[in-house]
Amino acid sequence: FSFSIGFKCPVCSKFVSSDEMDLHLVMCLTKPRITYNEDVLSKDAGECAICLEELQQGDTIARLPCLCIYHKGQVFLQDACIDEWFEVNRSCPEHPSD
């Protein structure tokens, strides 16, 4: 019988076997960040899944390809949730496997 030790990837937080860790890390670190469109909300749209604050009319938002939206923000005016998220993650907070 064989025993394989696994690790939690520090980039994407997935559990990866020790045999696959090197390749997985290279892929995680070189995978491009998701691009998004910046927009201003024309009406209230629920809450931001990152900060849990309401997405309100007039907020600057980032719309990802999966159509999820998050605060984009401007420095000192509101949170820039998605940019802070992308500093440590490379996927949508609600669709991490995409």
C-alpha positions as YAML, in Angstrom:
chain: A
units: angstrom
residues:
- id: 1
  name: PHE
  ca: [0.00, 0.00, 0.00]
- id: 2
  name: SER
  ca: [1.16, 3.55, -0.63]
- id: 3
  name: PHE
  ca: [0.72, 6.63, 1.47]
- id: 4
  name: SER
  ca: [0.75, 10.05, -0.16]
- id: 5
  name: ILE
  ca: [0.97, 13.21, 1.89]
- id: 6
  name: GLY
  ca: [-0.87, 16.24, 0.62]
- id: 7
  name: PHE
  ca: [-0.58, 19.97, 1.11]
- id: 8
  name: LYS
  ca: [-2.83, 22.99, 0.99]
- id: 9
  name: CYS
  ca: [-1.76, 25.22, -1.89]
- id: 10
  name: PRO
  ca: [-0.80, 28.67, -0.54]
- id: 11
  name: VAL
  ca: [-2.06, 30.30, -3.74]
- id: 12
  name: CYS
  ca: [-5.51, 28.75, -4.32]
- id: 13
  name: SER
  ca: [-6.04, 26.86, -1.03]
- id: 14
  name: LYS
  ca: [-6.80, 23.58, -2.81]
- id: 15
  name: PHE
  ca: [-5.58, 20.32, -1.27]
- id: 16
  name: VAL
  ca: [-2.91, 18.82, -3.55]
- id: 17
  name: SER
  ca: [-0.97, 15.57, -3.25]
- id: 18
  name: SER
  ca: [2.75, 15.92, -2.63]
- id: 19
  name: ASP
  ca: [3.44, 14.27, -6.01]
- id: 20
  name: GLU
  ca: [1.58, 17.06, -7.83]
- id: 21
  name: MET
  ca: [2.53, 20.03, -5.66]
- id: 22
  name: ASP
  ca: [5.42, 21.38, -7.76]
- id: 23
  name: LEU
  ca: [3.43, 21.35, -11.00]
- id: 24
  name: HIS
  ca: [0.34, 22.71, -9.26]
- id: 25
  name: LEU
  ca: [2.29, 25.64, -7.76]
- id: 26
  name: VAL
  ca: [3.81, 26.54, -11.11]
- id: 27
  name: MET
  ca: [0.35, 26.52, -12.70]
- id: 28
  name: CYS
  ca: [-1.18, 28.58, -9.87]
- id: 29
  name: LEU
  ca: [1.59, 31.16, -9.90]
- id: 30
  name: THR
  ca: [1.64, 31.59, -13.68]
- id: 31
  name: LYS
  ca: [-2.12, 31.48, -14.27]
- id: 32
  name: PRO
  ca: [-3.21, 34.96, -15.33]
- id: 33
  name: ARG
  ca: [-5.52, 36.94, -13.13]
- id: 34
  name: ILE
  ca: [-9.09, 37.21, -14.37]
- id: 35
  name: THR
  ca: [-9.76, 40.40, -16.28]
- id: 36
  name: TYR
  ca: [-12.92, 42.34, -15.59]
- id: 37
  name: ASN
  ca: [-14.96, 45.27, -16.81]
- id: 38
  name: GLU
  ca: [-15.25, 48.31, -14.59]
- id: 39
  name: ASP
  ca: [-18.69, 49.90, -14.35]
- id: 40
  name: VAL
  ca: [-20.88, 52.08, -12.14]
- id: 41
  name: LEU
  ca: [-24.04, 50.48, -10.74]
- id: 42
  name: SER
  ca: [-27.25, 51.98, -12.03]
- id: 43
  name: LYS
  ca: [-29.28, 50.37, -9.21]
- id: 44
  name: ASP
  ca: [-28.72, 48.52, -5.94]
- id: 45
  name: ALA
  ca: [-27.55, 44.93, -6.53]
- id: 46
  name: GLY
  ca: [-27.39, 42.92, -3.29]
- id: 47
  name: GLU
  ca: [-24.16, 42.46, -1.39]
- id: 48
  name: CYS
  ca: [-20.50, 42.10, -2.26]
- id: 49
  name: ALA
  ca: [-19.48, 38.51, -1.42]
- id: 50
  name: ILE
  ca: [-16.02, 39.72, -0.38]
- id: 51
  name: CYS
  ca: [-16.77, 42.48, 2.16]
- id: 52
  name: LEU
  ca: [-20.47, 41.63, 2.69]
- id: 53
  name: GLU
  ca: [-21.41, 45.31, 2.29]
- id: 54
  name: GLU
  ca: [-24.30, 46.32, 0.04]
- id: 55
  name: LEU
  ca: [-23.62, 47.06, -3.63]
- id: 56
  name: GLN
  ca: [-25.43, 50.37, -4.03]
- id: 57
  name: GLN
  ca: [-26.40, 52.58, -6.92]
- id: 58
  name: GLY
  ca: [-23.40, 54.71, -7.89]
- id: 59
  name: ASP
  ca: [-20.77, 52.25, -6.57]
- id: 60
  name: THR
  ca: [-17.84, 51.51, -8.87]
- id: 61
  name: ILE
  ca: [-17.88, 47.76, -9.49]
- id: 62
  name: ALA
  ca: [-15.90, 45.09, -11.27]
- id: 63
  name: ARG
  ca: [-17.94, 42.70, -13.44]
- id: 64
  name: LEU
  ca: [-16.11, 39.40, -13.99]
- id: 65
  name: PRO
  ca: [-16.59, 37.16, -17.07]
- id: 66
  name: CYS
  ca: [-18.87, 34.90, -14.97]
- id: 67
  name: LEU
  ca: [-21.04, 38.06, -14.44]
- id: 68
  name: CYS
  ca: [-20.38, 38.20, -10.68]
- id: 69
  name: ILE
  ca: [-19.90, 41.75, -9.43]
- id: 70
  name: TYR
  ca: [-17.77, 43.14, -6.59]
- id: 71
  name: HIS
  ca: [-16.66, 46.53, -5.32]
- id: 72
  name: LYS
  ca: [-13.93, 47.98, -7.50]
- id: 73
  name: GLY
  ca: [-13.74, 51.21, -5.62]
- id: 74
  name: GLN
  ca: [-11.48, 54.19, -5.65]
- id: 75
  name: VAL
  ca: [-8.83, 54.78, -3.04]
- id: 76
  name: PHE
  ca: [-10.26, 56.49, 0.09]
- id: 77
  name: LEU
  ca: [-13.84, 56.45, -1.23]
- id: 78
  name: GLN
  ca: [-14.81, 52.79, -0.86]
- id: 79
  name: ASP
  ca: [-13.31, 49.32, -0.66]
- id: 80
  name: ALA
  ca: [-11.49, 47.96, -3.69]
- id: 81
  name: CYS
  ca: [-12.57, 44.43, -2.74]
- id: 82
  name: ILE
  ca: [-11.79, 42.64, -6.00]
- id: 83
  name: ASP
  ca: [-8.28, 44.09, -6.34]
- id: 84
  name: GLU
  ca: [-7.43, 43.04, -2.78]
- id: 85
  name: TRP
  ca: [-8.92, 39.59, -3.47]
- id: 86
  name: PHE
  ca: [-6.80, 39.20, -6.61]
- id: 87
  name: GLU
  ca: [-3.63, 39.96, -4.63]
- id: 88
  name: VAL
  ca: [-3.93, 36.48, -3.09]
- id: 89
  name: ASN
  ca: [-6.40, 34.66, -5.38]
- id: 90
  name: ARG
  ca: [-6.67, 34.21, -9.13]
- id: 91
  name: SER
  ca: [-10.30, 33.22, -9.48]
- id: 92
  name: CYS
  ca: [-13.79, 34.48, -8.80]
- id: 93
  name: PRO
  ca: [-14.64, 34.28, -5.07]
- id: 94
  name: GLU
  ca: [-17.90, 32.51, -5.93]
- id: 95
  name: HIS
  ca: [-16.55, 30.31, -8.76]
- id: 96
  name: PRO
  ca: [-13.04, 29.22, -7.65]
- id: 97
  name: SER
  ca: [-12.84, 26.27, -10.05]
- id: 98
  name: ASP
  ca: [-13.50, 28.37, -13.19]
...
